[in-house]
Amino acid sequence: MFYVSTRQTSSNPTDRKKFCEILLEGLAPDGGLYLPESYPQVTPATLEAWRRVYSTQGYGALAFEILSLYIDDIPADDLKAICLKTYTEAVFGTPEIVPLRKLGNIYLEALSNGPTLAFKDMAMQLLGNLFEYELARRGEELNILGATSGDTGSAAEYAMRGKKGVRVFMTSPAGRMSPFQQAQMFSLMDVNIHNIAVEGVFDDCQDIVKAVSNDLAFKRKHKIGTVNSINWARLLAQVVYYFAGYFQATKSNSEKVSFTVPSGNFGNVCAGHVARMMGLPIDKLVVATNENDVLDEFFRTGVYRVRGSADTHETSSPSMDISKASNFERFVFDLLGRDGARIKALFGDALNTQGRFVLSADPTFKQAATRFGFRSGKSTHADRLATIRDVYKQFGTMIDTHTADGVKVAREHVEESVPMIVLETALPIKFAETIVEALGQPPHRPAQFECIEDLPKRVQLMPADVQQVKAYITAHCA
Ligand SMILES: *Cc1c(COP(=O)(O)O)cnc(C)c1O
């Protein structure tokens, strides 16, 4: 299996790369994103075999079956051991790892029972083990520099804590994450985890990460890497739970299901697209956005218009507050028949100069719905509150704000004959303020997080200054 860049052209071909070569890389050198040269196809016999693997040997064994189609530069026994040690009941809370729960005419697939109570653990926990394995094999070290407004940073830190060869330097806007999120990150005492609270907003953190990454000499000298959502390994890990959800919602492979996915950077739902391209019988992939509706606008109109920071709303589903969807290029690459030159013209040129591109009149645009199964919808703060209230009243289940966006939009697309699965992306305790606003009572708190806000904190406060962040990294990465 080889990987290619979405911006590869015949006059500028990128090298075909193996999985472990792109594991520790971000963007391709030409600015594109990596995708497999072709999607492995799952035959009905294989799908039947995997259904049995999941029910008899569990999620880790299923993950190995799927990942081994994409990773042929790690010996199979090693890859299997990594999958089995990642997806355990001890870490994810249930033997199914991603159990389904019925809420009336839709299913909720629980992806948020990992260490940080958001679906990002599903991929990040695997990434931590893959990084440790590959770095040991190479005899190298890696210093992960990131910016977070909440879920990504904590998922990365819990995945990398105590891992050999890896350090994490995570910037976050001082005082802007929820008290629970701050407690989750800052209470980690592992020596390889460094929290940097920047006096500024999330954009300041991102600018610092970009400035450090653009200093190539510093980057090389200090072995700086990232774990952001464009990382192919994260996306690949997420493909597995689409299969696991399908097997739980159906009895035979003649049935189809649809998924609704709360979306920001298009990472989670892009994994659904990959699963569908492999032949998993997915009918529709419904993209649910909040007030930051860049993606809903595209799927309704064919116009992809990125927002400036002034037009990016701060909402009560903050992990979906994005100005552009950084994984979207992967889907458009497939939509346009894998034409790297066109992708370069759209994402490399048009977006930079005009902030938008328009496919409304392009004959391929219709195929987003007809051939690739995409639908979309949007949810607002008022929708979120109403959905949280309604689900609690009808089923006694508390859902988080992002999941509520998913349930709201799923209800608009559900069809009688096709099971609809909504991906639960976080637990309500992470966004307690809005739950109190909706229900007048605080969310349920898992036992292991009792009094987490009272634990000692380990965090370095710093002005939004690149030089000071660099100096901190230099002082702490020897
Ligand atoms: C990251 C995140 C999302 C958005 O996921 P994408 O892969 O960026 O689309 C949605 N909900 C929660 C809780 C998240 O943490």
The ligand as an ORCA input file, in Angstrom:
! r2SCAN-3c Opt
* xyz 0 1
  C     -13.156     17.324     17.380
  C     -14.601     17.235     17.762
  C     -15.619     17.318     16.790
  C     -15.345     17.569     15.321
  O     -14.687     16.509     14.716
  P     -14.016     16.667     13.258
  O     -13.311     15.397     13.041
  O     -13.096     17.842     13.368
  O     -15.104     16.932     12.290
  C     -16.933     17.164     17.202
  N     -17.249     16.971     18.503
  C     -16.305     16.901     19.478
  C     -16.719     16.701     20.887
  C     -14.945     17.036     19.142
  O     -14.016     16.973     20.108
*
